[in-house]
Amino acid sequence: VRLTPGDCLVLYTDGLVEDRRSSIRHGLSRLVAAAGAAHGVPADEVCDRVLAAMDGGHEDDVALLVVRAVP
């Protein structure tokens, strides 16, 4: 994948979006919304915002890696 300046790549494990109380689709939608709302902020802040938005009783391990392409 070639990133252009300003692009953000979000990699995550399934523990972030899976929840026994709701569908995987719902978890993915929440992730997309949280990452989209963090447009233009530094990568570490994207992580913080995504994790805060995806809060909940995760029953699985969670890993999140965010890369922001800079000029």
ZAKE-183247 format. One record per atom (N, C-alpha, C): residue in one letter; atom name; x, y, z. Coordinates in steps of 0.001 Angstrom, whole numbers. Each point is the difference from the previous one (the first is absolute). Example, Ala and Ser with C-alpha at 12.3 -4.5 7.8 and 13.67 -1.06 7.14 Angstrom:
2
{resn->A | name->N | c1->13190 | c2->-5690 | c3->7800}
{resn->A | name->CA | c1->-890 | c2->1190 | c3->0}
{resn->A | name->C | c1->900 | c2->1200 | c3->0}
{resn->S | name->N | c1->-350 | c2->1050 | c3->-720}
{resn->S | name->CA | c1->820 | c2->1190 | c3->60}
{resn->S | name->C | c1->-770 | c2->1090 | c3->730}
//
This chain:
71
{resn->V | name->N | c1->858 | c2->-1173 | c3->0}
{resn->V | name->CA | c1->-858 | c2->1173 | c3->0}
{resn->V | name->C | c1->896 | c2->1225 | c3->0}
{resn->R | name->N | c1->-288 | c2->903 | c3->-871}
{resn->R | name->CA | c1->743 | c2->1259 | c3->-40}
{resn->R | name->C | c1->-866 | c2->1078 | c3->645}
{resn->L | name->N | c1->536 | c2->619 | c3->1029}
{resn->L | name->CA | c1->-718 | c2->1064 | c3->685}
{resn->L | name->C | c1->479 | c2->1343 | c3->-506}
{resn->T | name->N | c1->-920 | c2->918 | c3->-130}
{resn->T | name->CA | c1->355 | c2->1367 | c3->-358}
{resn->T | name->C | c1->-56 | c2->850 | c3->1267}
{resn->P | name->N | c1->675 | c2->1150 | c3->12}
{resn->P | name->CA | c1->12 | c2->826 | c3->1210}
{resn->P | name->C | c1->-1413 | c2->256 | c3->525}
{resn->G | name->N | c1->-158 | c2->-246 | c3->1297}
{resn->G | name->CA | c1->-1294 | c2->185 | c3->648}
{resn->G | name->C | c1->-803 | c2->-1281 | c3->139}
{resn->D | name->N | c1->333 | c2->-1025 | c3->-800}
{resn->D | name->CA | c1->-712 | c2->-1276 | c3->101}
{resn->D | name->C | c1->286 | c2->-652 | c3->1347}
{resn->C | name->N | c1->-942 | c2->-813 | c3->423}
{resn->C | name->CA | c1->129 | c2->-688 | c3->1276}
{resn->C | name->C | c1->-335 | c2->-1470 | c3->-216}
{resn->L | name->N | c1->870 | c2->-870 | c3->444}
{resn->L | name->CA | c1->-197 | c2->-1440 | c3->-87}
{resn->L | name->C | c1->-270 | c2->-509 | c3->1407}
{resn->V | name->N | c1->-1129 | c2->-695 | c3->162}
{resn->V | name->CA | c1->-393 | c2->-527 | c3->1305}
{resn->V | name->C | c1->-4 | c2->-1526 | c3->-79}
{resn->L | name->N | c1->831 | c2->-623 | c3->800}
{resn->L | name->CA | c1->53 | c2->-1460 | c3->82}
{resn->L | name->C | c1->-467 | c2->-401 | c3->1398}
{resn->Y | name->N | c1->-785 | c2->-1068 | c3->86}
{resn->Y | name->CA | c1->-576 | c2->-373 | c3->1287}
{resn->Y | name->C | c1->-248 | c2->-1503 | c3->46}
{resn->T | name->N | c1->-119 | c2->-508 | c3->1196}
{resn->T | name->CA | c1->-367 | c2->-1402 | c3->172}
{resn->T | name->C | c1->-1506 | c2->-94 | c3->175}
{resn->D | name->N | c1->-504 | c2->-1198 | c3->-187}
{resn->D | name->CA | c1->-1449 | c2->-202 | c3->54}
{resn->D | name->C | c1->-594 | c2->311 | c3->1369}
{resn->G | name->N | c1->804 | c2->-39 | c3->1036}
{resn->G | name->CA | c1->-504 | c2->309 | c3->1333}
{resn->G | name->C | c1->-526 | c2->1412 | c3->132}
{resn->L | name->N | c1->432 | c2->896 | c3->-879}
{resn->L | name->CA | c1->-466 | c2->1387 | c3->52}
{resn->L | name->C | c1->-1436 | c2->126 | c3->-488}
{resn->V | name->N | c1->-392 | c2->-780 | c3->-986}
{resn->V | name->CA | c1->-1308 | c2->174 | c3->-627}
{resn->V | name->C | c1->-1009 | c2->-1092 | c3->338}
{resn->E | name->N | c1->460 | c2->-1106 | c3->569}
{resn->E | name->CA | c1->-920 | c2->-1081 | c3->333}
{resn->E | name->C | c1->-557 | c2->185 | c3->1405}
{resn->D | name->N | c1->-1288 | c2->-235 | c3->115}
{resn->D | name->CA | c1->-689 | c2->114 | c3->1275}
{resn->D | name->C | c1->-1166 | c2->-981 | c3->-41}
{resn->R | name->N | c1->-110 | c2->-827 | c3->984}
{resn->R | name->CA | c1->-1054 | c2->-1020 | c3->15}
{resn->R | name->C | c1->-1393 | c2->602 | c3->49}
{resn->R | name->N | c1->-100 | c2->1247 | c3->438}
{resn->R | name->CA | c1->-1307 | c2->633 | c3->138}
{resn->R | name->C | c1->-500 | c2->653 | c3->-1280}
{resn->S | name->N | c1->859 | c2->137 | c3->-1011}
{resn->S | name->CA | c1->-422 | c2->637 | c3->-1249}
{resn->S | name->C | c1->731 | c2->-636 | c3->-1182}
{resn->S | name->N | c1->-428 | c2->345 | c3->-1191}
{resn->S | name->CA | c1->552 | c2->-605 | c3->-1205}
{resn->S | name->C | c1->1376 | c2->579 | c3->-333}
{resn->I | name->N | c1->751 | c2->-760 | c3->-759}
{resn->I | name->CA | c1->1310 | c2->465 | c3->-467}
{resn->I | name->C | c1->-169 | c2->1241 | c3->-870}
{resn->R | name->N | c1->-1080 | c2->48 | c3->-737}
{resn->R | name->CA | c1->-282 | c2->1167 | c3->-840}
{resn->R | name->C | c1->-103 | c2->1271 | c3->838}
{resn->H | name->N | c1->-654 | c2->-132 | c3->1130}
{resn->H | name->CA | c1->-139 | c2->1151 | c3->899}
{resn->H | name->C | c1->1379 | c2->441 | c3->509}
{resn->G | name->N | c1->824 | c2->-948 | c3->388}
{resn->G | name->CA | c1->1345 | c2->332 | c3->466}
{resn->G | name->C | c1->839 | c2->663 | c3->-1074}
{resn->L | name->N | c1->-91 | c2->-502 | c3->-1222}
{resn->L | name->CA | c1->754 | c2->605 | c3->-1113}
{resn->L | name->C | c1->-501 | c2->1408 | c3->-299}
{resn->S | name->N | c1->-1310 | c2->195 | c3->62}
{resn->S | name->CA | c1->-568 | c2->1334 | c3->-236}
{resn->S | name->C | c1->496 | c2->987 | c3->1048}
{resn->R | name->N | c1->45 | c2->-440 | c3->1244}
{resn->R | name->CA | c1->501 | c2->863 | c3->1070}
{resn->R | name->C | c1->1464 | c2->354 | c3->-219}
{resn->L | name->N | c1->789 | c2->-972 | c3->-450}
{resn->L | name->CA | c1->1417 | c2->243 | c3->-263}
{resn->L | name->C | c1->177 | c2->1006 | c3->-1134}
{resn->V | name->N | c1->-726 | c2->-188 | c3->-1076}
{resn->V | name->CA | c1->98 | c2->922 | c3->-1145}
{resn->V | name->C | c1->-400 | c2->1418 | c3->421}
{resn->A | name->N | c1->-1072 | c2->108 | c3->768}
{resn->A | name->CA | c1->-446 | c2->1323 | c3->451}
{resn->A | name->C | c1->1039 | c2->656 | c3->908}
{resn->A | name->N | c1->554 | c2->-765 | c3->918}
{resn->A | name->CA | c1->991 | c2->552 | c3->930}
{resn->A | name->C | c1->1265 | c2->429 | c3->-733}
{resn->A | name->N | c1->478 | c2->-816 | c3->-916}
{resn->A | name->CA | c1->1203 | c2->352 | c3->-755}
{resn->A | name->C | c1->-271 | c2->1190 | c3->-909}
{resn->G | name->N | c1->-1162 | c2->37 | c3->-617}
{resn->G | name->CA | c1->-352 | c2->1127 | c3->-871}
{resn->G | name->C | c1->-121 | c2->1306 | c3->758}
{resn->A | name->N | c1->-491 | c2->-71 | c3->1228}
{resn->A | name->CA | c1->-141 | c2->1207 | c3->818}
{resn->A | name->C | c1->1353 | c2->540 | c3->448}
{resn->A | name->N | c1->1029 | c2->-812 | c3->-92}
{resn->A | name->CA | c1->1345 | c2->415 | c3->411}
{resn->A | name->C | c1->830 | c2->463 | c3->-1187}
{resn->H | name->N | c1->-646 | c2->365 | c3->-1081}
{resn->H | name->CA | c1->691 | c2->443 | c3->-1217}
{resn->H | name->C | c1->935 | c2->1171 | c3->302}
{resn->G | name->N | c1->1239 | c2->-141 | c3->-413}
{resn->G | name->CA | c1->954 | c2->1098 | c3->105}
{resn->G | name->C | c1->745 | c2->108 | c3->1320}
{resn->V | name->N | c1->-306 | c2->-829 | c3->967}
{resn->V | name->CA | c1->711 | c2->81 | c3->1281}
{resn->V | name->C | c1->1193 | c2->-958 | c3->-16}
{resn->P | name->N | c1->974 | c2->208 | c3->858}
{resn->P | name->CA | c1->1171 | c2->-886 | c3->48}
{resn->P | name->C | c1->-395 | c2->-1446 | c3->307}
{resn->A | name->N | c1->836 | c2->-921 | c3->-429}
{resn->A | name->CA | c1->-289 | c2->-1430 | c3->125}
{resn->A | name->C | c1->-277 | c2->-423 | c3->1435}
{resn->D | name->N | c1->777 | c2->508 | c3->959}
{resn->D | name->CA | c1->-233 | c2->-411 | c3->1388}
{resn->D | name->C | c1->-1361 | c2->457 | c3->506}
{resn->E | name->N | c1->-458 | c2->1140 | c3->-474}
{resn->E | name->CA | c1->-1320 | c2->487 | c3->399}
{resn->E | name->C | c1->-1108 | c2->-801 | c3->-689}
{resn->V | name->N | c1->248 | c2->-440 | c3->-1232}
{resn->V | name->CA | c1->-963 | c2->-875 | c3->-663}
{resn->V | name->C | c1->-188 | c2->-1255 | c3->845}
{resn->C | name->N | c1->1098 | c2->-586 | c3->470}
{resn->C | name->CA | c1->-81 | c2->-1185 | c3->871}
{resn->C | name->C | c1->-857 | c2->290 | c3->1224}
{resn->D | name->N | c1->287 | c2->1100 | c3->668}
{resn->D | name->CA | c1->-744 | c2->346 | c3->1210}
{resn->D | name->C | c1->-1488 | c2->156 | c3->-291}
{resn->R | name->N | c1->-324 | c2->691 | c3->-1081}
{resn->R | name->CA | c1->-1407 | c2->244 | c3->-334}
{resn->R | name->C | c1->-721 | c2->-1291 | c3->-390}
{resn->V | name->N | c1->667 | c2->-830 | c3->-781}
{resn->V | name->CA | c1->-616 | c2->-1262 | c3->-417}
{resn->V | name->C | c1->-234 | c2->-891 | c3->1214}
{resn->L | name->N | c1->995 | c2->-125 | c3->861}
{resn->L | name->CA | c1->-159 | c2->-833 | c3->1187}
{resn->L | name->C | c1->-1101 | c2->521 | c3->908}
{resn->A | name->N | c1->-102 | c2->1317 | c3->135}
{resn->A | name->CA | c1->-1057 | c2->582 | c3->833}
{resn->A | name->C | c1->-1381 | c2->-272 | c3->-605}
{resn->A | name->N | c1->-106 | c2->128 | c3->-1303}
{resn->A | name->CA | c1->-1283 | c2->-230 | c3->-672}
{resn->A | name->C | c1->-405 | c2->-1465 | c3->28}
{resn->M | name->N | c1->979 | c2->-878 | c3->30}
{resn->M | name->CA | c1->-277 | c2->-1435 | c3->-30}
{resn->M | name->C | c1->-11 | c2->-584 | c3->1406}
{resn->D | name->N | c1->-128 | c2->873 | c3->998}
{resn->D | name->CA | c1->45 | c2->-468 | c3->1384}
{resn->D | name->C | c1->-1035 | c2->-1078 | c3->249}
{resn->G | name->N | c1->256 | c2->-755 | c3->954}
{resn->G | name->CA | c1->-928 | c2->-1075 | c3->322}
{resn->G | name->C | c1->753 | c2->-1144 | c3->629}
{resn->G | name->N | c1->-714 | c2->-971 | c3->402}
{resn->G | name->CA | c1->597 | c2->-1153 | c3->635}
{resn->G | name->C | c1->550 | c2->-967 | c3->-1021}
{resn->H | name->N | c1->1132 | c2->337 | c3->-570}
{resn->H | name->CA | c1->615 | c2->-882 | c3->-986}
{resn->H | name->C | c1->360 | c2->-1324 | c3->655}
{resn->E | name->N | c1->-489 | c2->-1062 | c3->-584}
{resn->E | name->CA | c1->272 | c2->-1326 | c3->541}
{resn->E | name->C | c1->1219 | c2->-628 | c3->-659}
{resn->D | name->N | c1->533 | c2->651 | c3->-1002}
{resn->D | name->CA | c1->1148 | c2->-501 | c3->-743}
{resn->D | name->C | c1->1098 | c2->1055 | c3->75}
{resn->D | name->N | c1->1217 | c2->-402 | c3->-319}
{resn->D | name->CA | c1->1080 | c2->969 | c3->-25}
{resn->D | name->C | c1->-226 | c2->994 | c3->-1128}
{resn->V | name->N | c1->538 | c2->1200 | c3->189}
{resn->V | name->CA | c1->-160 | c2->1072 | c3->-977}
{resn->V | name->C | c1->1373 | c2->548 | c3->-333}
{resn->A | name->N | c1->272 | c2->114 | c3->-1298}
{resn->A | name->CA | c1->1208 | c2->681 | c3->-465}
{resn->A | name->C | c1->-419 | c2->981 | c3->-1081}
{resn->L | name->N | c1->602 | c2->1175 | c3->21}
{resn->L | name->CA | c1->-340 | c2->1054 | c3->-939}
{resn->L | name->C | c1->1293 | c2->692 | c3->-411}
{resn->L | name->N | c1->196 | c2->141 | c3->-1288}
{resn->L | name->CA | c1->1167 | c2->684 | c3->-538}
{resn->L | name->C | c1->-491 | c2->1009 | c3->-1018}
{resn->V | name->N | c1->418 | c2->1245 | c3->171}
{resn->V | name->CA | c1->-398 | c2->1058 | c3->-917}
{resn->V | name->C | c1->1251 | c2->641 | c3->-571}
{resn->V | name->N | c1->38 | c2->137 | c3->-1317}
{resn->V | name->CA | c1->1109 | c2->640 | c3->-695}
{resn->V | name->C | c1->-555 | c2->1190 | c3->-773}
{resn->R | name->N | c1->576 | c2->1160 | c3->201}
{resn->R | name->CA | c1->-400 | c2->1200 | c3->-726}
{resn->R | name->C | c1->1139 | c2->381 | c3->-933}
{resn->A | name->N | c1->-294 | c2->153 | c3->-1284}
{resn->A | name->CA | c1->1016 | c2->412 | c3->-977}
{resn->A | name->C | c1->175 | c2->1511 | c3->101}
{resn->V | name->N | c1->1248 | c2->414 | c3->131}
{resn->V | name->CA | c1->299 | c2->1415 | c3->112}
{resn->V | name->C | c1->748 | c2->455 | c3->-1255}
{resn->P | name->N | c1->-109 | c2->1285 | c3->-299}
{resn->P | name->CA | c1->706 | c2->508 | c3->-1199}
{resn->P | name->C | c1->1513 | c2->-27 | c3->153}
//
